[in-house]
Amino acid sequence: MSKKMISVQQTGSTIGRKDYQALCLKGLGLGKMHKVVQVEDTPSVRGMINKVRHLVQVKD
C-alpha cells in the first residue's frame, strides 16, 4: 500500500514568530525560505501545517 505524500513549501519567515511555530516548521523538515519537502499525509502532519498555515504553501 502506497502512502499519500504532499509537498510543503515554506513561504514565510520565522523571525518574530512564536517558538511553537518555528518548532512546527522544523518538525516538517523546513527552516529556510522557499524550501520544499515531501511529507506523509497524516493527521499529525496536517495539524502541524494548520498551526503554520500562514507560513507554508501545500501542494498535493
Biopython code that builds the backbone (N, CA, C, O; Angstrom):
import numpy as np
from Bio.PDB.StructureBuilder import StructureBuilder

atoms = [
    (1, "MET", "N", (0.846, -1.176, 0.000)),
    (1, "MET", "CA", (0.000, 0.000, 0.000)),
    (1, "MET", "C", (0.894, 1.242, 0.000)),
    (1, "MET", "O", (1.759, 1.394, 0.863)),
    (2, "SER", "N", (0.679, 2.117, -0.965)),
    (2, "SER", "CA", (1.495, 3.326, -1.037)),
    (2, "SER", "C", (0.919, 4.406, -0.129)),
    (2, "SER", "O", (-0.296, 4.542, 0.017)),
    (3, "LYS", "N", (1.808, 5.151, 0.464)),
    (3, "LYS", "CA", (1.398, 6.225, 1.363)),
    (3, "LYS", "C", (1.242, 7.498, 0.561)),
    (3, "LYS", "O", (2.050, 7.786, -0.322)),
    (4, "LYS", "N", (0.207, 8.261, 0.865)),
    (4, "LYS", "CA", (-0.012, 9.520, 0.166)),
    (4, "LYS", "C", (0.963, 10.567, 0.703)),
    (4, "LYS", "O", (1.110, 10.746, 1.912)),
    (5, "MET", "N", (1.620, 11.250, -0.228)),
    (5, "MET", "CA", (2.595, 12.270, 0.123)),
    (5, "MET", "C", (2.094, 13.629, -0.360)),
    (5, "MET", "O", (1.389, 13.728, -1.365)),
    (6, "ILE", "N", (2.472, 14.671, 0.376)),
    (6, "ILE", "CA", (2.148, 16.027, -0.026)),
    (6, "ILE", "C", (3.429, 16.863, -0.009)),
    (6, "ILE", "O", (4.351, 16.583, 0.756)),
    (7, "SER", "N", (3.475, 17.867, -0.841)),
    (7, "SER", "CA", (4.616, 18.793, -0.880)),
    (7, "SER", "C", (4.263, 20.025, -0.072)),
    (7, "SER", "O", (3.168, 20.576, -0.193)),
    (8, "VAL", "N", (5.206, 20.448, 0.752)),
    (8, "VAL", "CA", (5.015, 21.640, 1.575)),
    (8, "VAL", "C", (6.183, 22.573, 1.311)),
    (8, "VAL", "O", (7.342, 22.168, 1.397)),
    (9, "GLN", "N", (5.878, 23.825, 0.989)),
    (9, "GLN", "CA", (6.908, 24.840, 0.733)),
    (9, "GLN", "C", (6.786, 25.938, 1.767)),
    (9, "GLN", "O", (5.686, 26.415, 2.046)),
    (10, "GLN", "N", (7.916, 26.343, 2.340)),
    (10, "GLN", "CA", (7.924, 27.451, 3.294)),
    (10, "GLN", "C", (7.903, 28.761, 2.537)),
    (10, "GLN", "O", (8.767, 29.009, 1.695)),
    (11, "THR", "N", (6.916, 29.608, 2.831)),
    (11, "THR", "CA", (6.783, 30.883, 2.149)),
    (11, "THR", "C", (6.963, 32.076, 3.087)),
    (11, "THR", "O", (7.035, 33.217, 2.630)),
    (12, "GLY", "N", (7.038, 31.820, 4.397)),
    (12, "GLY", "CA", (7.192, 32.906, 5.350)),
    (12, "GLY", "C", (8.336, 32.647, 6.309)),
    (12, "GLY", "O", (8.740, 31.502, 6.511)),
    (13, "SER", "N", (8.855, 33.706, 6.896)),
    (13, "SER", "CA", (9.988, 33.612, 7.813)),
    (13, "SER", "C", (9.512, 33.373, 9.239)),
    (13, "SER", "O", (8.388, 33.724, 9.600)),
    (14, "THR", "N", (10.380, 32.772, 10.042)),
    (14, "THR", "CA", (10.061, 32.535, 11.454)),
    (14, "THR", "C", (10.514, 33.693, 12.341)),
    (14, "THR", "O", (10.295, 33.663, 13.552)),
    (15, "ILE", "N", (11.135, 34.702, 11.761)),
    (15, "ILE", "CA", (11.603, 35.841, 12.542)),
    (15, "ILE", "C", (10.396, 36.568, 13.132)),
    (15, "ILE", "O", (9.473, 36.952, 12.413)),
    (16, "GLY", "N", (10.418, 36.747, 14.440)),
    (16, "GLY", "CA", (9.347, 37.445, 15.127)),
    (16, "GLY", "C", (8.116, 36.599, 15.382)),
    (16, "GLY", "O", (7.093, 37.127, 15.819)),
    (17, "ARG", "N", (8.183, 35.297, 15.123)),
    (17, "ARG", "CA", (7.043, 34.399, 15.341)),
    (17, "ARG", "C", (7.191, 33.709, 16.694)),
    (17, "ARG", "O", (8.250, 33.761, 17.321)),
    (18, "LYS", "N", (6.128, 33.071, 17.126)),
    (18, "LYS", "CA", (6.156, 32.314, 18.375)),
    (18, "LYS", "C", (7.074, 31.103, 18.225)),
    (18, "LYS", "O", (7.296, 30.616, 17.117)),
    (19, "ASP", "N", (7.601, 30.626, 19.343)),
    (19, "ASP", "CA", (8.516, 29.491, 19.330)),
    (19, "ASP", "C", (7.868, 28.236, 18.768)),
    (19, "ASP", "O", (8.512, 27.485, 18.036)),
    (20, "TYR", "N", (6.590, 27.991, 19.102)),
    (20, "TYR", "CA", (5.948, 26.769, 18.641)),
    (20, "TYR", "C", (5.799, 26.743, 17.119)),
    (20, "TYR", "O", (5.747, 25.667, 16.523)),
    (21, "GLN", "N", (5.731, 27.906, 16.490)),
    (21, "GLN", "CA", (5.624, 27.946, 15.036)),
    (21, "GLN", "C", (6.951, 27.544, 14.390)),
    (21, "GLN", "O", (6.960, 26.816, 13.397)),
    (22, "ALA", "N", (8.049, 28.005, 14.935)),
    (22, "ALA", "CA", (9.365, 27.610, 14.425)),
    (22, "ALA", "C", (9.581, 26.119, 14.635)),
    (22, "ALA", "O", (10.165, 25.452, 13.781)),
    (23, "LEU", "N", (9.117, 25.588, 15.761)),
    (23, "LEU", "CA", (9.262, 24.161, 16.029)),
    (23, "LEU", "C", (8.400, 23.320, 15.093)),
    (23, "LEU", "O", (8.810, 22.231, 14.693)),
    (24, "CYS", "N", (7.225, 23.806, 14.743)),
    (24, "CYS", "CA", (6.378, 23.090, 13.781)),
    (24, "CYS", "C", (7.056, 23.032, 12.419)),
    (24, "CYS", "O", (7.036, 21.991, 11.762)),
    (25, "LEU", "N", (7.651, 24.131, 11.990)),
    (25, "LEU", "CA", (8.362, 24.130, 10.711)),
    (25, "LEU", "C", (9.538, 23.166, 10.745)),
    (25, "LEU", "O", (9.787, 22.447, 9.777)),
    (26, "LYS", "N", (10.256, 23.151, 11.855)),
    (26, "LYS", "CA", (11.386, 22.239, 11.989)),
    (26, "LYS", "C", (10.903, 20.789, 11.966)),
    (26, "LYS", "O", (11.558, 19.927, 11.379)),
    (27, "GLY", "N", (9.786, 20.523, 12.589)),
    (27, "GLY", "CA", (9.211, 19.177, 12.588)),
    (27, "GLY", "C", (8.779, 18.729, 11.205)),
    (27, "GLY", "O", (8.783, 17.536, 10.903)),
    (28, "LEU", "N", (8.410, 19.675, 10.372)),
    (28, "LEU", "CA", (8.036, 19.359, 8.997)),
    (28, "LEU", "C", (9.262, 19.211, 8.091)),
    (28, "LEU", "O", (9.137, 18.777, 6.946)),
    (29, "GLY", "N", (10.435, 19.567, 8.596)),
    (29, "GLY", "CA", (11.654, 19.475, 7.793)),
    (29, "GLY", "C", (11.978, 20.757, 7.068)),
    (29, "GLY", "O", (12.796, 20.768, 6.148)),
    (30, "LEU", "N", (11.341, 21.844, 7.478)),
    (30, "LEU", "CA", (11.571, 23.149, 6.854)),
    (30, "LEU", "C", (12.453, 23.988, 7.761)),
    (30, "LEU", "O", (12.783, 23.570, 8.871)),
    (31, "GLY", "N", (12.832, 25.155, 7.300)),
    (31, "GLY", "CA", (13.652, 26.045, 8.110)),
    (31, "GLY", "C", (14.214, 27.189, 7.308)),
    (31, "GLY", "O", (14.633, 28.202, 7.868)),
    (32, "LYS", "N", (14.226, 27.036, 5.994)),
    (32, "LYS", "CA", (14.708, 28.103, 5.122)),
    (32, "LYS", "C", (13.608, 28.462, 4.135)),
    (32, "LYS", "O", (12.807, 27.616, 3.736)),
    (33, "MET", "N", (13.586, 29.704, 3.759)),
    (33, "MET", "CA", (12.577, 30.197, 2.825)),
    (33, "MET", "C", (12.639, 29.428, 1.505)),
    (33, "MET", "O", (13.720, 29.115, 1.007)),
    (34, "HIS", "N", (11.482, 29.135, 0.957)),
    (34, "HIS", "CA", (11.287, 28.503, -0.348)),
    (34, "HIS", "C", (11.743, 27.045, -0.416)),
    (34, "HIS", "O", (11.790, 26.465, -1.501)),
    (35, "LYS", "N", (12.079, 26.448, 0.726)),
    (35, "LYS", "CA", (12.441, 25.035, 0.734)),
    (35, "LYS", "C", (11.172, 24.206, 0.570)),
    (35, "LYS", "O", (10.132, 24.528, 1.145)),
    (36, "VAL", "N", (11.264, 23.135, -0.219)),
    (36, "VAL", "CA", (10.130, 22.250, -0.464)),
    (36, "VAL", "C", (10.485, 20.867, 0.051)),
    (36, "VAL", "O", (11.564, 20.351, -0.238)),
    (37, "VAL", "N", (9.568, 20.259, 0.823)),
    (37, "VAL", "CA", (9.767, 18.907, 1.329)),
    (37, "VAL", "C", (8.542, 18.059, 1.012)),
    (37, "VAL", "O", (7.431, 18.571, 0.875)),
    (38, "GLN", "N", (8.765, 16.764, 0.900)),
    (38, "GLN", "CA", (7.690, 15.796, 0.725)),
    (38, "GLN", "C", (7.440, 15.170, 2.091)),
    (38, "GLN", "O", (8.358, 14.614, 2.693)),
    (39, "VAL", "N", (6.207, 15.255, 2.587)),
    (39, "VAL", "CA", (5.858, 14.654, 3.866)),
    (39, "VAL", "C", (4.638, 13.751, 3.678)),
    (39, "VAL", "O", (3.832, 13.942, 2.768)),
    (40, "GLU", "N", (4.534, 12.776, 4.558)),
    (40, "GLU", "CA", (3.409, 11.855, 4.513)),
    (40, "GLU", "C", (2.139, 12.580, 4.967)),
    (40, "GLU", "O", (2.176, 13.376, 5.906)),
    (41, "ASP", "N", (1.034, 12.306, 4.309)),
    (41, "ASP", "CA", (-0.234, 12.956, 4.625)),
    (41, "ASP", "C", (-0.909, 12.216, 5.771)),
    (41, "ASP", "O", (-1.662, 11.268, 5.553)),
    (42, "THR", "N", (-0.628, 12.663, 7.008)),
    (42, "THR", "CA", (-1.221, 12.073, 8.200)),
    (42, "THR", "C", (-1.916, 13.176, 8.994)),
    (42, "THR", "O", (-1.650, 14.358, 8.773)),
    (43, "PRO", "N", (-2.800, 12.803, 9.913)),
    (43, "PRO", "CA", (-3.464, 13.836, 10.732)),
    (43, "PRO", "C", (-2.488, 14.681, 11.547)),
    (43, "PRO", "O", (-2.723, 15.876, 11.728)),
    (44, "SER", "N", (-1.406, 14.094, 12.040)),
    (44, "SER", "CA", (-0.452, 14.878, 12.832)),
    (44, "SER", "C", (0.284, 15.896, 11.968)),
    (44, "SER", "O", (0.526, 17.022, 12.403)),
    (45, "VAL", "N", (0.637, 15.507, 10.754)),
    (45, "VAL", "CA", (1.300, 16.437, 9.837)),
    (45, "VAL", "C", (0.330, 17.537, 9.427)),
    (45, "VAL", "O", (0.712, 18.705, 9.356)),
    (46, "ARG", "N", (-0.908, 17.176, 9.160)),
    (46, "ARG", "CA", (-1.918, 18.189, 8.823)),
    (46, "ARG", "C", (-2.112, 19.172, 9.972)),
    (46, "ARG", "O", (-2.340, 20.359, 9.737)),
    (47, "GLY", "N", (-2.026, 18.693, 11.209)),
    (47, "GLY", "CA", (-2.139, 19.572, 12.371)),
    (47, "GLY", "C", (-0.997, 20.559, 12.455)),
    (47, "GLY", "O", (-1.205, 21.731, 12.770)),
    (48, "MET", "N", (0.223, 20.089, 12.170)),
    (48, "MET", "CA", (1.383, 20.995, 12.172)),
    (48, "MET", "C", (1.258, 22.026, 11.062)),
    (48, "MET", "O", (1.567, 23.201, 11.260)),
    (49, "ILE", "N", (0.803, 21.586, 9.891)),
    (49, "ILE", "CA", (0.609, 22.519, 8.779)),
    (49, "ILE", "C", (-0.449, 23.558, 9.138)),
    (49, "ILE", "O", (-0.310, 24.733, 8.797)),
    (50, "ASN", "N", (-1.493, 23.130, 9.817)),
    (50, "ASN", "CA", (-2.563, 24.048, 10.215)),
    (50, "ASN", "C", (-2.052, 25.119, 11.180)),
    (50, "ASN", "O", (-2.507, 26.261, 11.128)),
    (51, "LYS", "N", (-1.117, 24.767, 12.052)),
    (51, "LYS", "CA", (-0.555, 25.733, 13.005)),
    (51, "LYS", "C", (0.270, 26.816, 12.331)),
    (51, "LYS", "O", (0.373, 27.931, 12.842)),
    (52, "VAL", "N", (0.864, 26.491, 11.175)),
    (52, "VAL", "CA", (1.732, 27.441, 10.480)),
    (52, "VAL", "C", (1.226, 27.684, 9.053)),
    (52, "VAL", "O", (2.024, 27.919, 8.146)),
    (53, "ARG", "N", (-0.075, 27.630, 8.854)),
    (53, "ARG", "CA", (-0.651, 27.739, 7.509)),
    (53, "ARG", "C", (-0.346, 29.074, 6.849)),
    (53, "ARG", "O", (-0.382, 29.179, 5.623)),
    (54, "HIS", "N", (-0.044, 30.101, 7.649)),
    (54, "HIS", "CA", (0.305, 31.408, 7.090)),
    (54, "HIS", "C", (1.774, 31.485, 6.664)),
    (54, "HIS", "O", (2.191, 32.469, 6.054)),
    (55, "LEU", "N", (2.554, 30.456, 6.982)),
    (55, "LEU", "CA", (3.978, 30.438, 6.653)),
    (55, "LEU", "C", (4.329, 29.393, 5.600)),
    (55, "LEU", "O", (5.473, 29.334, 5.151)),
    (56, "VAL", "N", (3.356, 28.562, 5.196)),
    (56, "VAL", "CA", (3.633, 27.484, 4.248)),
    (56, "VAL", "C", (2.588, 27.471, 3.132)),
    (56, "VAL", "O", (1.514, 28.062, 3.237)),
    (57, "GLN", "N", (2.955, 26.768, 2.062)),
    (57, "GLN", "CA", (2.042, 26.537, 0.954)),
    (57, "GLN", "C", (2.045, 25.042, 0.680)),
    (57, "GLN", "O", (3.109, 24.439, 0.544)),
    (58, "VAL", "N", (0.855, 24.433, 0.596)),
    (58, "VAL", "CA", (0.729, 22.989, 0.403)),
    (58, "VAL", "C", (0.398, 22.717, -1.061)),
    (58, "VAL", "O", (-0.481, 23.340, -1.656)),
    (59, "LYS", "N", (1.143, 21.756, -1.617)),
    (59, "LYS", "CA", (0.910, 21.327, -2.987)),
    (59, "LYS", "C", (0.651, 19.823, -2.957)),
    (59, "LYS", "O", (1.508, 19.055, -2.520)),
    (60, "ASP", "N", (-0.511, 19.404, -3.413)),
    (60, "ASP", "CA", (-0.832, 17.969, -3.396)),
    (60, "ASP", "C", (-0.128, 17.206, -4.485)),
    (60, "ASP", "O", (-0.299, 15.992, -4.598)),
]
sb = StructureBuilder()
sb.init_structure("model")
sb.init_model(0)
sb.init_chain("A")
sb.init_seg("    ")
for serial, (resi, resn, name, xyz) in enumerate(atoms, 1):
    if name == "N":
        sb.init_residue(resn, " ", resi, " ")
    sb.init_atom(name, np.array(xyz, "f"), 0.0, 1.0, " ", f" {name:<3s}", serial, name[0])
structure = sb.get_structure()
